[in-house]
Amino acid sequence: MAGRSGRTVRDLRRGNRTAVLRRLYFDGPMSRFELGPATGLSSGSISNVVSELVADGLVEEAGSVDSDGGRPRTLLRVSPASGHMIGVDVGETRVRVELFDLTLTELARTDRPLEHRGYDVDVVVGHIRDGVAEVLAAAGIAPERLLGVGIGVPGIVERTAEDGAVVHGQTIGWPAVPLESLLREACRLPDSVPYFTDNGAKTLGQAEMWFGAGRGAHNAAVVLFGSGVGASLVSDDVEYGRAVEWGHLTVRVRGRRCRCGALGCLEAYAGAEALLERWEEQGGRPPEGVDEETALTAMLAAAYPADGGTADPVALAVLEETAEYLGAGLSDLINLFQPERILIGGWAGLQLGSRFLPAVRAHATSYALRHPAGRVTIDLGALGPDAVTVGAAILPLADFFAHGGRRAGSGTEGTPPPAWQASMEERAPRASLEQRTAH
């Protein structure tokens, strides 16, 4: 039965389960007494919901605490072993696959290198397939236990009824790749295990906002700085973030050719791939036959020698110019979206780290409008190089919470359709017959 708000009793029960699960997850262990004011639910509702969650194996006791003059209060927490998620990061140099329990404790991982930035679709799908099988076997987890597989990818993700997630990755040569359908065919996980695919910058933002340097912020911009650059915007209006192709903002008319094919993109100046190319073009000597992460480490060592030796003036000049381009790009995010925080992550952002950050802050402030610039903080992300993978694993976890802690497809078999749907289905054949008779 639906109330005036249109919500049914089932909707209310699911919402109550979600509220209790989320509170225990982020702030637990907590007692039943504490859960009431924390969730806004009555003591009777708390008792009913907790009983359901304990019976479902999602919540367990976690000790007790003394109360003021009464019996000790039992503490409750989310049971770590009650569900598992896989997070996948399709990165620039490798595909990383990690298996987590419900509290996002890592149980197993595997890294599979991408040779010479090879984004061949069959290779990437094969790496994900083999990685998923490997981490499940290493942890001894049956595939049926998975709440889902989350995948962070470069590019724009579109969802279609026929193929699920389709990836438009212009910079990696993926024109409308039906990644979800390819993975379903290759991985052969049970049909009950959902796939969640999204832009890597968005999964990075998801992780930092839930568990990292973004916690407590109402709105933030989280920047992924790797071979290319991207960003995710998170606000109260867009709880799980929105990926934006910030790296393809034009910062120089008729500028350098970007790997997307356009001229003058921010990525053509601030991405690690372009940074290393500019160093070589201006007379620098990047090491040969190594991956970008190793080459960037060498560039930093040349510009900022640890032994106090003479700095490579070309490497230093390119890094300083890159800091200005990146700062100018951040100023656009500040002016357009006025975030409370900007967080910089990704392997290149973390490598450049605190040495690079003061110059980036200074340039961002000088290019931005004074009022929004005065309110924003710019810092490094807190979750390190695994943030994209953690964020990818959060995608099935968030969906699990949104459904009140019920697995995909559970509780729907045998449920009668809404009355309006049955009525319309009954009318449709009759209307079709009437139309045919009229003609």
C-alpha positions in Angstrom: 0.0 0.0 0.0 1.3 3.5 -0.9 0.9 6.5 1.3 0.4 10.1 0.2 4.1 10.4 -0.6 3.8 7.4 -3.0 6.1 5.3 -0.8 5.0 1.8 0.1 5.6 0.0 3.3 8.3 -1.9 1.5 10.0 1.3 0.6 9.9 2.5 4.2 11.3 -0.7 5.5 14.1 -0.6 2.9 14.8 3.0 3.8 15.0 2.2 7.5 17.4 -0.7 6.8 19.6 1.6 4.7 19.7 4.2 7.4 20.8 1.7 10.1 23.3 0.0 7.9 24.9 3.2 6.7 25.1 4.6 10.3 26.7 1.4 11.6 29.1 1.2 8.7 30.4 4.8 9.0 30.1 5.4 12.7 29.8 2.0 14.3 30.1 0.1 16.5 27.0 1.6 18.1 24.3 0.5 20.5 20.6 0.3 19.7 20.1 3.2 22.1 22.5 5.4 20.0 21.0 4.3 16.7 17.7 5.9 17.5 18.8 9.6 17.6 21.5 9.0 15.0 18.9 7.7 12.4 15.8 9.6 13.5 14.0 6.2 13.9 11.8 5.2 16.8 13.1 2.6 19.3 10.5 0.1 18.0 11.7 0.6 14.4 15.3 0.2 15.5 14.5 -3.0 17.3 12.7 -4.4 14.3 15.4 -3.4 11.7 18.3 -4.6 13.9 16.5 -8.0 14.4 16.1 -8.3 10.6 19.7 -7.4 9.9 21.1 -9.8 12.5 18.9 -12.5 11.1 20.2 -11.8 7.6 23.8 -12.0 8.9 24.6 -8.4 8.0 24.9 -7.1 11.6 26.7 -8.7 14.5 27.5 -7.9 18.2 30.8 -6.2 18.9 31.1 -6.2 22.6 29.3 -3.9 25.1 29.7 -0.6 27.0 28.5 0.4 30.4 25.4 2.6 30.6 24.6 5.2 33.3 23.3 3.0 36.1 21.7 0.4 33.9 22.6 -2.8 32.2 25.6 -2.7 29.7 24.6 -1.8 26.2 25.4 -4.2 23.4 27.4 -2.7 20.5 26.5 -3.6 17.0 28.6 -3.5 13.8 28.3 -4.5 10.1 29.6 -8.0 9.7 32.7 -7.9 7.5 32.1 -11.4 6.0 28.5 -10.8 5.0 29.4 -9.6 1.5 32.3 -9.2 -0.9 33.1 -6.8 -3.7 35.6 -6.6 -6.5 37.2 -3.4 -7.6 39.0 -3.0 -11.0 41.1 -0.1 -12.1 41.8 0.0 -15.8 44.9 2.2 -15.5 47.5 3.6 -17.8 50.1 1.0 -17.2 48.2 -2.0 -15.7 44.9 -3.5 -14.8 44.5 -3.8 -11.0 41.9 -6.2 -9.5 41.2 -6.3 -5.8 38.8 -8.3 -3.7 37.3 -6.7 -0.5 35.1 -7.8 2.3 32.1 -5.6 3.2 34.2 -3.3 5.3 36.6 -2.7 2.4 39.4 -4.7 3.9 41.5 -6.0 1.0 41.5 -9.9 0.8 43.4 -10.4 -2.4 44.8 -8.4 -5.4 46.5 -8.9 -8.7 48.2 -6.4 -11.1 48.4 -7.3 -14.8 50.6 -5.0 -16.9 49.5 -3.3 -20.1 52.4 -3.4 -22.5 53.3 0.0 -24.1 50.0 1.6 -23.1 48.1 -1.1 -24.9 44.4 -0.7 -24.5 43.4 -3.6 -26.8 39.9 -4.4 -25.7 40.4 -8.1 -25.8 43.6 -7.8 -23.7 41.9 -5.6 -21.1 38.8 -7.9 -20.9 41.1 -10.9 -20.6 43.1 -9.3 -17.7 39.9 -8.5 -15.9 38.5 -12.0 -16.4 41.7 -13.7 -15.2 42.2 -11.2 -12.3 38.6 -11.8 -11.0 39.2 -15.6 -11.1 42.6 -15.2 -9.4 41.5 -13.1 -6.5 38.4 -15.2 -5.8 40.5 -18.4 -5.8 43.2 -16.8 -3.6 40.7 -15.8 -0.9 38.5 -18.9 -1.3 35.4 -16.9 -2.0 32.6 -18.4 -4.1 31.4 -16.1 -6.9 27.9 -16.2 -5.6 29.1 -14.2 -2.5 29.9 -11.2 -4.6 27.7 -8.1 -4.2 29.1 -6.9 -7.6 32.2 -6.0 -9.6 33.0 -2.3 -10.0 35.3 -1.1 -12.8 36.9 2.3 -13.2 37.8 3.1 -16.8 39.1 6.1 -18.8 36.5 7.9 -20.8 32.8 8.5 -20.8 30.4 5.7 -19.7 27.0 5.4 -21.2 24.4 2.9 -20.2 22.2 1.2 -22.8 19.3 -1.3 -22.4 21.0 -3.8 -24.7 24.6 -3.7 -23.7 24.7 -2.2 -20.2 27.8 0.0 -19.8 29.3 1.2 -23.0 32.7 3.0 -22.8 33.5 6.0 -25.1 37.3 6.3 -24.6 38.5 8.6 -27.3 42.0 8.9 -25.9 42.5 5.2 -25.6 40.9 4.2 -28.9 37.7 2.8 -27.5 34.8 3.9 -29.7 31.6 2.7 -28.0 33.0 -0.5 -26.4 30.2 -2.6 -24.9 32.4 -3.4 -21.9 29.7 -4.9 -19.6 28.4 -7.3 -22.2 32.0 -8.4 -23.1 32.8 -9.0 -19.4 29.6 -10.9 -18.8 30.5 -13.3 -21.6 34.1 -13.6 -20.6 34.0 -13.8 -16.8 30.9 -16.1 -16.6 30.0 -15.0 -13.1 26.5 -15.9 -11.9 23.8 -13.7 -13.5 23.0 -12.4 -9.9 26.4 -10.6 -9.8 26.0 -7.1 -11.2 28.6 -5.1 -12.9 29.1 -1.3 -12.2 31.3 0.6 -14.7 32.2 4.3 -14.3 34.9 6.8 -15.1 38.1 6.3 -13.1 38.1 9.9 -11.9 34.6 9.4 -10.5 35.5 6.2 -8.6 38.6 8.1 -7.2 36.2 10.8 -6.0 33.9 8.3 -4.5 36.6 6.8 -2.5 38.0 10.1 -1.2 34.6 11.4 -0.3 33.6 8.3 1.6 36.9 7.4 3.3 39.6 9.9 2.5 40.4 13.6 2.5 36.9 14.5 1.3 35.0 13.3 4.3 32.7 15.9 5.7 32.7 18.2 2.7 29.4 19.2 1.1 31.0 19.7 -2.3 34.4 19.0 -3.7 36.4 18.5 -6.9 38.6 15.4 -7.0 41.3 15.5 -9.7 42.8 12.3 -11.2 46.3 13.2 -12.4 48.0 10.4 -14.3 49.1 10.0 -17.9 46.0 12.2 -18.6 43.9 14.3 -16.2 40.3 14.1 -15.2 38.0 15.2 -12.4 34.9 14.3 -10.5 32.5 16.8 -8.9 30.7 15.8 -5.8 28.0 17.9 -4.1 24.8 17.4 -2.0 22.9 17.4 -5.3 25.1 14.8 -6.9 25.9 12.4 -4.0 28.0 9.9 -5.9 29.7 12.4 -8.1 29.8 13.4 -11.7 32.8 12.8 -13.9 33.8 15.7 -16.1 36.3 15.7 -19.0 38.3 18.4 -17.4 41.5 17.3 -19.1 40.0 18.4 -22.4 39.4 21.9 -21.4 41.1 24.2 -23.9 44.0 26.1 -22.2 45.8 27.3 -25.3 44.3 28.2 -28.6 46.1 26.3 -31.4 48.3 24.7 -28.8 49.8 21.2 -28.6 48.0 18.3 -30.1 46.3 16.3 -27.4 46.0 12.5 -27.6 42.2 13.0 -28.0 43.0 14.8 -31.4 42.1 18.3 -30.4 44.6 21.2 -30.0 45.4 23.0 -26.7 43.8 20.7 -24.2 44.9 20.8 -20.5 45.9 17.2 -20.8 48.4 18.1 -23.6 50.3 20.2 -21.0 49.6 18.8 -17.6 49.3 15.0 -18.1 52.3 12.9 -17.2 52.6 11.6 -20.8 52.8 15.2 -22.2 55.0 16.3 -19.4 57.6 13.7 -20.3 57.3 14.5 -24.0 57.9 18.2 -23.3 61.0 17.4 -21.3 62.4 15.5 -24.2 61.4 18.1 -26.8 63.2 20.8 -24.9 66.5 18.8 -24.6 65.9 16.6 -21.6 66.9 12.9 -21.5 64.1 10.7 -20.1 65.2 7.1 -19.5 64.5 4.8 -22.3 62.6 1.5 -22.1 60.8 2.2 -18.9 57.2 2.9 -18.0 55.8 6.4 -17.3 55.9 6.1 -13.6 59.6 5.2 -13.6 60.3 8.0 -16.1 58.5 10.6 -14.0 60.5 9.5 -11.0 63.7 10.1 -13.0 62.4 13.5 -14.0 61.7 14.6 -10.5 65.1 13.3 -9.4 66.7 15.4 -12.1 64.8 18.6 -11.2 65.2 18.2 -7.4 68.4 16.2 -6.8 68.4 14.6 -3.3 72.1 14.9 -2.8 72.1 18.7 -3.3 73.6 18.4 -6.7 72.9 20.6 -9.8 69.3 20.5 -10.9 68.5 19.8 -14.5 67.3 23.2 -15.7 65.1 21.8 -18.4 63.3 19.3 -16.1 62.8 22.0 -13.5 61.4 24.5 -16.1 58.9 22.0 -17.5 57.7 21.0 -14.1 57.2 24.7 -13.1 55.3 25.4 -16.3 53.2 22.3 -15.7 52.3 23.5 -12.2 51.1 26.7 -13.7 48.9 24.9 -16.3 47.5 22.7 -13.6 46.8 25.6 -11.4 45.1 27.5 -14.2 43.0 24.4 -14.9 42.0 24.2 -11.2 41.0 27.9 -11.3 38.4 27.0 -13.8 37.0 24.4 -11.5 37.0 27.0 -8.7 35.2 29.6 -10.7 32.7 27.3 -12.3 31.8 25.1 -9.3 33.0 26.9 -6.2 34.0 23.7 -4.3 35.0 23.6 -0.6 37.9 21.3 -1.4 40.0 20.2 -4.3 41.8 16.9 -3.9 44.6 15.7 -6.2 45.1 12.0 -6.7 46.3 9.6 -9.3 49.8 8.1 -9.5 51.4 11.2 -11.1 49.7 13.6 -8.6 50.9 11.5 -5.7 54.4 11.3 -7.1 54.7 15.0 -7.6 53.2 15.3 -4.1 53.9 18.0 -1.6 56.9 19.4 -3.5 54.5 20.3 -6.4 51.5 21.4 -4.3 52.5 24.9 -3.1 53.1 26.1 -6.7 49.8 24.6 -7.9 48.0 26.3 -5.1 49.6 29.7 -5.8 48.8 29.5 -9.5 45.2 28.3 -8.9 44.6 31.3 -6.5 46.1 33.8 -8.9 44.0 32.7 -11.8 40.7 32.3 -9.9 38.2 34.8 -8.7 39.1 36.0 -5.2 36.0 35.1 -3.3 35.7 31.4 -4.3 39.5 31.0 -4.2 39.5 32.3 -0.6 37.1 29.5 0.4 38.7 26.5 -1.2 41.4 24.2 0.1 43.7 22.3 -2.3 45.3 19.1 -0.9 46.5 15.7 -1.9 44.1 12.7 -1.7 44.5 10.5 1.3 44.0 7.0 -0.1 47.1 6.6 -2.2 47.5 4.7 -5.5 44.6 2.2 -4.7 41.9 4.9 -4.5 40.4 4.2 -8.0 40.1 0.5 -7.1 38.6 1.2 -3.7 36.2 3.6 -5.4 35.2 1.0 -8.0 34.4 -1.5 -5.2 32.2 1.2 -3.5 29.9 1.2 -6.5 28.4 -2.2 -5.7 28.5 -1.4 -2.0 26.5 1.8 -2.5 24.0 -0.1 -4.5 23.8 -2.7 -1.8 23.1 -0.1 0.9 20.5 1.7 -1.4 18.6 -1.6 -1.5 18.6 -2.0 2.3 21.3 -4.6 2.3 19.6 -7.0 -0.1 21.6 -8.5 -2.9 20.7 -7.8 -6.5 17.6 -9.7 -7.6 16.7 -10.9 -4.1 13.2 -10.5 -2.8 11.7 -9.8 -6.3 10.9 -13.3 -7.6 7.2 -14.0 -7.3 6.3 -10.4 -6.4 3.1 -9.3 -8.2 3.4 -6.2 -10.4 1.9 -2.9 -9.3 -1.9 -2.6 -9.9 -1.5 0.0 -12.6 0.9 -2.2 -14.5 -1.4 -5.2 -14.5 -4.3 -2.9 -15.6 -2.3 -1.5 -18.5 -1.2 -5.0 -19.6 -4.9 -6.1 -19.6 -5.9 -3.1 -21.7 -3.1 -3.4 -24.3 -4.3 -6.5 -26.2 -7.9 -5.2 -26.2 -6.8 -1.8 -27.5 -4.7 -3.5 -30.2 -7.7 -5.6 -31.3 -10.0 -2.5 -31.4 -7.4 -0.8 -33.7 -7.2 -3.7 -36.0 -11.0 -4.0 -36.2 -11.3 -0.3 -37.0 -9.0 -0.7 -40.0 
